[in-house]
Amino acid sequence: MKKRNIVLIGPMGTGKSRAARILADGLDWQLADTDRMMEKDTGMRIAEYYQSAGPDAFTAKEKEIINRVRFYHEAVIAMGGNYPMTEEKFHLLSEHGVVILLYAKPFRLAERVRRRIGKRPTMDYSDVDGYVRQMLRKWTKWRDRVDLVINTTNCHPEQTALMIARYIDKHNIGFAARRGPGDTGPWEYTEKRERKAPPSSPWGRPQKLAAGGGFFEKPSCASQRRRFAGEEEGGHGGAQSLRQHDAAHDLPPAHADA
């Protein structure tokens, strides 16, 4: 059975939201950021909603959103990292999605979390270092359950997005195409807007891929990817190659089992 979407999971501070946005822009897919969707549904910041409604209501709302987005076709889903993964959530997300775990070393997560005090509702800001270590331990068990693991300690979100695309491309993973307005089924656009990739994006302007085709079937898209990844002779696209990045930071080229 073909998958429908790509799901980014992991603890807070690993860059899921930014990497998901870059990947969605590059593929011209839907973007489903569960934290932003919760804010839109409730009309409050997630920290405010957590304080107002309480942890039980927050968890129930998150589950409601998961049950909505897991059916999306051609979507990149960024799961909020406020709570660790559970068996129930993992089953729901992995049924139709390629699940990718992002993690980073404790010092980097603590550094990122401290940038915006009060943003994350479940964070203990009185002991960020201790909370981060405890949080990482809860995510360890999922490393052998997901499709791909990426260490983002020294990884820019664009590099994270390209690592994901490279993994999908290498393993020829197919996805069910987004359904049209005349079809029936659970699908919707989460962000129906004109997307513009960042100026430094390796993809440049978003390019829609052929329905049912590979991620980088279009020659222009494929050549951009190879140049950025340093795979074409004499080409590096002005960015550090993924191979060099992996070697420099002791990262596997994709998943350890890939």
N, C-alpha and C positions, 0 to 999 in steps of 0.2 A: 504494500500500500504506500502510495506517495505521501510524503509529509506536506503540511500546509504552510508552516511558518518556522521561523527561527526564534528561539527563546534564550535570552541572556539572563542568567541567574548568578547569585553570589552575594557576599556581604556588602554592606554600604561602603562607598568610597572606592570601588573598583573600576568605575568609569562606564557602567552599563548604559546609562542614559545617553551619554555622548557618543559612545561607540554604536549604539543602536540607531541613533539619528543619522550618523554618517553612513552606516550600512544601508539603511532604508533609502536615503537620498541617492546613493550610488546605484542601487537596484531599481529605484523608482517603485518601491514597495510602500505599503502602509506602515506607519509607526504607531505602536501601542505601548506607551509608557504608563504602567499601572499606577504609579504615584500621581502623575498628572491627570489621569482619568479619574482617580478618586477625588482629587481636588475639584475637577469639573463637576462631578456628580454631587458633591456635598457643598460646593460653594465656599470651601474653607481650605486653608493650607493643611497639609497632612498632620503637622504638629498640633495645629489648633483642633482639628477633628479628633485626633487621638485623645487630647486632653478633655474635650467636650463630651465625646461619646463613650470613651473608655476602651480598653483593650479588646473586649469581647466583640463590641460593635465594629471596631476597626478590622479585626480578623474576619468577621462575617462579610464585611464590605469587600475586603480583598478577595475572598473566595468568590463572591458574586462577580467581580470583575474578571477573575481567572476563567470562570465558566462562560463568560462572554467572549473573551479574546482568544481562547484556545481553539475556537472554530474558524478564526480568520484565515483567509487564503492570502498568500503573498504578503505576509506581515512580519516585521521584526518586533518582537515583544521584549520590553525591558521590565523585568520584575523588580519591584521595590525590595530593598535589602533590610527592611526594618525587622523582619522576623526570619528565623532560619527556615529552610525548606522542610516540609513534612512529606510523609509517604503519600498522603492524599493529594497534596498540591503537585508533587512530582508526577504522579500517575496521570493527573489531568493534563498537565503541560506536555508531557512526553508522548501522549497518545497521538497527537497530530504535529508535534514540533520536534525540531532538532535542538536539543538542549545543550547549551554551552555555559560552562562555569568559569567565571572570572574571579581571580583572587589576587592578593598582593601581600607582601610582607607587612608585619604589624606596624613598623615605623612609618611606612608609606600611607597605610590606611589612617593611622592616627593623625598624620600630617594633613591629609585631605579632609578628614572629618572636622578638624579644628578650624578650617577656613570659614565655615558658616555655623557658628554656634547657635543652637536652638532650632536648626532646620529639621533634624532627625528626631522623631518623637520617642523612639525607644532608647536613644543614646544616653549613657550616664556621663555627662560632661564634667562631673567632679573627678572621674577616674577614666579618662579616655583610653589610656594605654591598657589598663586592666580589662576594660570592656571589650576592646578590640581583640585582645588575645582570647578571651572567652568566646567571642563571636566566631573567630576563625576555627576554633576547635569544633564548633557545632556544624561547620560546613565541610569538615574533612571527610566525613563518610560518603559524601556525594561525588567525590573525585573519580571513583570507579564506576559510577552509575551513569554519568553524562556522556555525550558524544564527543565533546572536546573540552579541554582544560587550557586556559591561557593565564599566564602570570603577567599581571599588568603593573608590577612594581616600577619598572622603568620603560613602560610601553605607552606611547601616545594613543589616544582613542582611534586615530586613523590607522595606526599599525594593527591595533586590535581588530578593527573592521576588516582589514585586508587579510589577516590571518584566518579569520572566519571564512571569507570568500575563497581563499586558497584551499582550505579544507573541503568546502563544499564542491569546489571545482575538481580537486584531486580525486575525490571519492564518487564523483558523478551522481550526486544526490539530486533526485528529481522532486519537484514540488507541484502539487495540484494548482492549476491556474486560478486566478481570481474569477469569480463568477460575474456574469454580466447582469444588467438590470432585469432582463427577462427571465432569468433563472430563479429557481426557488432554493432556499437553503440559508443557513445562518452565516451571513457575511455582511460586512458594512465597512465603510471607510472611517477610520478613526481620525485622520487628519486630512480632510479634503482641501488642500491648499496648494499654491504654487511653491514647490520646494526649490531652494537654491543651495547647491553644495558650497562649503567654505572655499575661499580662494585657494587654499593649499591642498584641497581634496585631490587625491590621486585620480579620481574619476572625472574631474572637471564638471561639466554639466551633466545632470542625471540622464541616463539613457534607458529607455524601456526595453527590456529583453523580450525576445519572441516567446509567446505562450508555449509552455511545455518544453522549452529549450533549456540548454545549459546556462549557467550563470554568466559566462563570458563568451557567448557564441558570437556576438558581433565583433568583427575584426578590430574596430576602433577601441572597444572596451577591453578586448583581450590584450591588445598591444599596450594600452595604458597600464594594465595590470602588470604585464611582464616588465615594462620599463621601471615601474615603481618598485617591483620586487627584485630588480637587478638580474632578471633571468634572460634578457636579451643581450647579445654581445655588445659591449661598450655602452649599454644603457642603464642608467640608474634613476632617471627622472628627478634628479635633484634631491633624492631622499636616501637615507641609509637603507641598504637592502635588508630584506627580512632575514636572509641567511646570516648576514653579519650581525643583525640585531639579536637573533637567537643565540649565536655563539657568544656574543659579548655578555649576554645576561643569563647564560646557562639555561636557555629555554629549549624545550623540544620543538622540532619543526611544526608539529601540530599536537595531537594527543599522543601520549606515550604509546598507545596501542595502535595508532593510526598507521 
